[in-house]
C-alpha cells in the first residue's frame, strides 16, 4: 500500500472516532479546543481533529485559526488565545500600517488602531504588527510585538456580528501608549509574521474545514467518497504545514490542495439527505467564509509560478 494511501486510511480511522458535541458559545468551543489540544501537539493535527469535532463551520475555522497562530508562535502556551493584529483602515499591506512600535530601555510602547481583529474580544494576547519608522530604503520598517490583552492602554471594542460565522467575535483595537516589558520580536515583521501567516492560516483553516467535512460525512453516514476526498485533501495539506510558508513550491502545492477543497465543497450536496436542517442552514449561511481572500491567494499563486518559471 502506498504511503499516501496509508496516510488517507489513518486520517479516515482517526476522524471516524471523533464526536461533535454541540457548542453554543465561544467559551464552550474553547473548552473543547483545549481538550483536543491536550491530545495533539502538532498544530495541523490539532486543526484537523478539532475541526472534525466541531458541530459547525465557525468552530472549525476557530480551531484552524488558533492552530495557525500556535504554528506561528510555537513558544506560546496552548491555552492562550491569540489574535493577530495587522489590518488597519487602509488594509494590511505594509504601506497601510500606521501603528507605531517603539522600543525603549524598559520595554516596548505601542500606539495606533487596528480595524478588524479576529478573536479580539476573546484574546489573551495580541500579536501586533507596527512600524518603527522609515528605513534607509524609504520603506516602513515593520516589527511585531506580543501585547497581553489586559495591558493598560489597550482598548478593545467588539464589532457587530458578521452575516456569516456570526459566532466568531471580531473587534477594533486601539493602542494608547500600551507598554509591555518585553522587546519586539526579532526579524522583519513582514517576512517573519505578516506574509507567512497568510499561508499558515490557509493550511490550518482548510485542514480544519476538511476535518469538519470528514467528521460530518461519517456521523451522517454520507457517501464514502466524501469522506475519502476530505481525507485525501488533509493528506495533501499535511506536509505543507511542515514546509517553509514563504517557499513558492509550498504555495503551488497549497493552490492545488485548495482547488480540490473547493471542488469538494461544491459537491457537498451529496451529504444533505443525512444532515439536519440546522446544520444545513448554518453551512449555507457560512460558506462565504471560504471565499474570503481569494484575490490574495490568486496573487500568491501567480507570484509562485513566476518565481519557478511556470
Secondary structure, 3 states (H helix, E strand, C coil): CCHHHHHHHHHHHHHHCCCCCCCCCHHHHHHHHHHHHCCCCCHHHHHHHHHHCCCCHHHHHHHHHHHHHHHHCCCCCCCCCEEEECCECCECCHHHCCCEEEEECCEEEEEEEEEEEECHHHCCEEEEEEEEEECCCCCEEEEEEEEECCCCCEEEEECCCCCCCCCCCEEEEEEEEEEECCCCECCCHHHHHHHHHHHHHHHHHHHHHHHHHHHHHHHCCCCHHHHHHHHHHHHHHHHHHCCCCCCHHHHHHHHHHHHHHHHHHHCHHHHHHHCCHHHHHHHHHHHHHHHCCHHHHHHHHHHHHHHHCC
